[in-house]
Amino acid sequence: MIKLMKGNEALAEAAIRAGADAYFGYPITPQSEVLEYLAREAKQRTGMVVLQAESEVASINMVYGAAGTGKKFGLPLQVLE
């Protein structure tokens, strides 16, 4: 099935299909759509942990923790459209 998606949605969908175990993000424009998409879709389709951090620093500290346990995780990225 072909589905038209925005760049951020495609990035989030790729994280789901790649089997990411977690995504830690801080909702700031323009990457807020990634966090919103994952919160909506990943919870229904996978066991992915999707957390909204209180700051960028908190988000990267969560990434360090996930990496230390060997989990696959998503990192907030900026997709320019």
Buried (B, 14 or more C-beta within 10 A) or exposed (E): EEEEEBBBBBBBBEBBEEEBBBBBBBBEEEBBBBBBBBBEBBEEEBEBBBBBBEEEEBBBEBBEEBEEEEEEBBBBEEBEE
